[in-house]
Amino acid sequence: MTSKKKPVRKTNSPRRAKKPTTRGTKASKTIRSEAAAKKPRIAVLIADDHSVVREGLASLIGRKPDMTVVGEASNGREAVDLWKQCRPDVTLLDLRMPELDGVSTIKEIRASDENARIIVLTTFDGDEDIYRAIQAGAKGYLLKDAPREALMDSIRRVHAGETCVPVHLAAKLAERVSGETLSAREIEVLKLIAQGKSNKEIGSTLFISEGTVKSHVKAIFAKMNVISRTEAVANATRRGLIQL
């Protein structure tokens, strides 16, 4: 007697899908975290003659996981000495400081290492100030009222080898480069004009004739597009040609 096979009952229930493993993802995240932790932080030197500014910058930079403050200088001479001692990746430098001004500080640091990365952080936005700083070798130029993230971004970019100058300051720099420049003698005359000296007194100080002084004054007015001594001094101060 032949036995009948029982029919196979079909089912429409789907097979249970295997749960995706998260082991690989977690491992990748761990590796990335460890790599980030091992990456050296950007060493920053701060140079500013105002203690409140130094402390504020140090606090701000110290909160960034990829940066660390390695020194604080209160004048240009101290900035040069600390730079040689710490060899920071990036230096934040004020333009006007006692003992040694910002431009002279940049020149001395770069005499030790022409690859030194320096950002000028200042309140002065005159075209001559910007020009002299960049010409000396600064890789960045920012004003102190710049947003904090713009400052952090500049530090990272300059550390990466870029030059960082905001568009509105770059425009002033371009205008300075393309415009007429005062000669060294004309700037000397302009400084004495700012001191209130007459043409005769200027000639006596510089050992030149009064007529020569008049020629320099005329050239200064033409190049600066001004019509008076007062306007010339105000314009020169704003641009950073002279300091009162």
C-alpha positions in Angstrom: 0.0 0.0 0.0 1.5 3.3 -1.1 1.6 6.1 1.5 0.5 9.6 0.5 3.0 12.4 1.0 1.7 15.3 3.1 1.5 18.5 1.1 3.9 21.2 2.0 2.0 24.2 3.5 3.0 27.5 1.9 3.4 30.5 4.0 3.4 34.2 3.0 5.2 35.4 6.2 8.5 37.1 5.2 11.8 35.9 6.5 13.3 37.8 9.4 16.0 40.1 8.1 19.3 40.0 9.9 20.0 43.0 12.1 22.8 45.1 10.6 25.9 44.9 12.7 27.2 48.2 14.1 30.5 46.7 15.1 32.4 48.1 12.1 30.8 51.6 12.4 31.7 51.9 16.0 35.2 50.7 15.3 35.6 53.3 12.6 34.4 56.1 14.9 36.8 55.0 17.5 39.7 55.0 15.1 38.7 58.5 13.9 38.5 59.8 17.4 41.8 58.4 18.3 43.4 59.9 15.2 41.9 63.3 16.0 43.2 63.0 19.6 46.7 62.2 18.4 46.8 65.1 15.9 49.0 67.9 17.3 47.2 71.1 18.2 48.1 74.4 16.6 50.5 76.2 18.9 49.6 79.9 19.1 51.7 82.8 20.5 49.8 85.9 21.5 51.5 89.4 21.5 49.5 92.4 22.6 50.3 95.2 25.1 46.8 95.1 26.6 46.4 92.4 29.2 42.6 92.2 28.8 43.0 91.5 25.1 45.7 88.8 25.8 43.6 87.1 28.4 40.5 87.2 26.2 42.3 85.6 23.2 44.0 83.0 25.4 40.6 82.0 26.9 39.0 81.8 23.4 41.8 79.8 21.8 42.1 77.6 24.8 38.5 76.3 24.3 39.3 75.0 20.9 40.2 71.3 20.8 42.7 71.8 17.9 44.6 74.8 19.4 46.7 75.7 22.4 48.3 78.9 23.6 52.1 78.5 24.2 53.0 82.0 25.2 51.8 85.6 25.8 53.9 88.7 25.1 53.2 92.2 26.3 55.6 94.0 23.8 57.4 93.4 20.6 60.8 92.6 22.1 59.2 90.0 24.4 57.3 88.6 21.4 60.5 88.0 19.5 62.2 86.3 22.5 59.1 84.1 23.2 58.9 83.2 19.5 62.5 81.9 19.5 61.8 80.0 22.7 58.4 78.5 21.8 58.6 78.3 18.0 54.8 78.5 17.7 52.9 77.4 14.6 51.0 80.8 14.4 51.6 84.1 16.1 48.8 86.7 16.7 50.5 90.1 16.7 49.3 93.6 17.5 50.5 96.3 15.2 51.3 99.0 17.7 53.3 97.8 20.7 56.0 99.3 23.0 59.7 98.6 22.6 59.3 97.1 19.2 56.4 97.8 16.8 54.5 95.1 15.0 56.3 95.5 11.6 59.7 95.4 13.2 58.7 92.4 15.2 57.6 90.6 12.1 60.9 91.4 10.4 63.0 90.1 13.4 61.0 86.9 13.7 61.2 86.2 9.9 65.0 86.8 10.1 65.1 83.7 12.3 62.7 81.8 10.1 61.3 83.1 6.8 58.5 80.5 7.0 57.1 81.9 10.3 53.3 82.3 10.1 52.1 85.6 11.6 48.7 87.2 11.7 48.4 90.9 12.5 45.4 91.5 14.8 44.9 95.2 15.3 42.5 98.1 15.4 44.3 99.9 12.6 42.9 99.5 9.1 44.9 102.1 7.1 46.2 101.1 3.7 49.8 101.9 4.7 49.5 99.8 7.9 48.2 96.8 5.9 50.8 97.3 3.2 53.8 97.5 5.6 52.6 94.4 7.5 52.1 92.2 4.5 55.3 93.5 2.9 57.2 92.6 6.1 55.9 89.0 5.8 52.6 88.8 7.7 50.4 86.0 6.4 47.1 87.4 7.7 45.6 90.8 8.7 42.5 91.0 10.8 40.8 93.7 12.9 40.0 93.1 16.5 36.3 93.5 15.9 36.3 90.5 13.5 33.9 87.7 14.5 35.6 85.1 16.8 35.0 82.2 14.3 36.6 84.4 11.5 39.7 84.6 13.8 39.7 80.9 14.4 39.3 80.2 10.7 42.2 82.5 9.9 44.5 80.8 12.4 43.7 77.4 10.8 44.1 78.7 7.2 47.4 80.5 7.9 48.6 77.4 9.7 47.8 75.4 6.6 49.9 77.8 4.5 47.3 80.2 3.2 47.3 84.0 3.3 44.2 85.4 4.9 43.2 89.1 4.4 39.5 90.0 4.4 38.1 91.4 1.2 37.6 95.0 2.4 41.2 95.1 3.7 42.5 93.5 0.5 40.8 96.2 -1.5 42.6 98.9 0.6 45.9 97.0 0.0 45.3 96.9 -3.7 44.6 100.7 -3.7 47.8 101.4 -1.8 49.9 99.2 -4.2 48.4 100.9 -7.3 48.4 104.5 -6.0 51.2 107.0 -5.8 53.4 106.6 -2.8 55.2 109.2 -0.8 59.0 109.1 -0.7 60.9 108.7 2.5 61.8 112.4 2.5 58.2 113.4 1.9 57.1 111.3 4.9 59.8 113.0 7.0 58.4 116.4 6.0 54.9 115.2 6.7 55.9 114.1 10.2 57.3 117.5 10.9 54.2 119.2 9.5 52.2 117.1 12.0 54.4 118.5 14.8 53.3 122.0 13.7 56.6 123.1 12.3 56.8 125.8 9.6 58.6 125.3 6.2 61.6 127.2 7.6 61.8 125.0 10.7 61.4 121.9 8.6 64.2 123.0 6.3 66.4 123.7 9.3 65.7 120.3 10.9 66.3 118.4 7.6 69.2 120.6 6.5 67.4 121.5 3.2 66.3 124.9 1.8 62.9 126.4 2.5 62.2 126.2 -1.3 62.9 122.5 -1.3 60.5 122.1 1.6 57.8 123.9 -0.3 58.3 121.5 -3.3 57.9 118.5 -1.0 54.8 120.0 0.5 53.3 120.6 -2.9 54.1 117.0 -4.0 52.6 115.6 -0.8 49.3 117.6 -1.4 49.1 116.3 -5.0 49.8 112.7 -4.1 47.3 112.6 -1.2 44.7 114.8 -3.0 44.4 117.2 -0.2 44.5 121.1 0.0 45.7 121.9 3.5 48.3 120.8 6.1 45.5 119.8 8.5 43.9 117.6 5.9 47.2 116.1 5.0 48.0 115.1 8.6 44.5 113.7 9.2 44.7 111.7 6.0 48.2 110.4 6.7 47.2 109.4 10.3 44.2 107.5 9.1 46.2 105.6 6.5 49.0 104.8 8.9 51.6 106.9 7.1 52.4 108.7 10.4 51.6 108.1 14.1 50.7 111.0 16.3 
